[in-house]
Amino acid sequence: MLKGVNKNVIEVKNSNSKYFDRAILFLKEVQLPEPVQLSHLADAYLREMDRSYHTRLVVRLVISGVRFVLAASAGAVVALLAVQ
């Protein structure tokens, strides 16, 4: 659902996103498209943001996992050297 706050800002409530509850989009100073087309553009933008956020989240989780494994391995090596 689109709610026009003024001619330069729209608020998207119920964005159908699992990450975003609502979004505020600031429009450029150009000729605005029809409201239906504007709605489709806003939905497409939010879907792209969902994919981008999900990708960054997965990358951060993978990097954190690799760092954990490397730290645990280094700790194990130090422990083995200390025991000998």
C-alpha positions in Angstrom: 0.0 0.0 0.0 1.3 3.4 -0.9 0.6 6.5 1.1 1.6 9.9 -0.4 3.1 12.1 2.3 3.9 14.8 -0.1 5.0 15.0 -3.7 8.6 14.1 -2.9 8.1 11.3 -0.4 6.1 8.1 -0.3 5.7 5.7 2.6 5.3 2.0 1.8 3.4 0.2 4.5 3.0 -3.5 4.4 6.0 -4.0 2.0 5.5 -7.8 1.9 9.1 -8.2 3.0 10.4 -10.5 5.6 13.1 -7.9 6.6 11.3 -4.6 6.3 8.1 -3.5 8.1 7.7 -0.3 6.1 9.8 2.0 4.0 10.1 5.7 3.3 11.2 6.5 -0.3 12.4 10.0 -1.3 11.6 10.7 -4.9 13.9 12.6 -7.3 12.9 16.0 -8.7 11.7 14.5 -12.0 8.3 14.0 -13.6 6.6 11.3 -11.6 5.1 8.2 -13.2 1.5 7.1 -12.8 0.7 5.9 -9.3 0.3 2.3 -10.4 3.7 2.4 -12.1 5.2 4.1 -9.0 3.8 1.3 -6.9 5.4 -1.3 -9.1 8.7 0.5 -9.0 8.6 0.8 -5.2 7.8 -3.0 -4.9 10.7 -3.9 -7.2 13.1 -1.7 -5.3 12.1 -3.3 -2.0 12.4 -6.8 -3.4 16.0 -6.0 -4.6 16.8 -4.6 -1.1 15.6 -7.9 0.4 17.9 -9.9 -1.9 20.8 -7.6 -1.2 20.3 -7.8 2.6 20.0 -11.6 2.5 23.2 -11.9 0.5 25.1 -9.7 2.8 23.8 -11.6 5.8 24.9 -15.0 4.3 28.3 -13.6 3.5 28.8 -12.3 7.1 27.7 -15.6 8.5 30.1 -17.6 6.3 33.0 -15.2 7.2 32.2 -15.5 10.9 32.2 -19.3 10.6 35.5 -19.4 8.8 37.1 -17.0 11.4 35.7 -19.3 14.2 37.2 -22.4 12.6 40.6 -20.7 12.1 40.7 -19.4 15.7 39.8 -22.9 17.0 42.4 -24.5 14.8 45.1 -22.0 16.0 44.1 -22.7 19.6 44.4 -26.4 19.1 47.8 -26.0 17.5 49.0 -23.8 20.5 47.6 -26.4 22.9 49.4 -29.3 21.2 52.7 -27.3 21.2 52.3 -26.5 24.8 51.7 -30.1 25.8 54.8 -31.4 24.0 
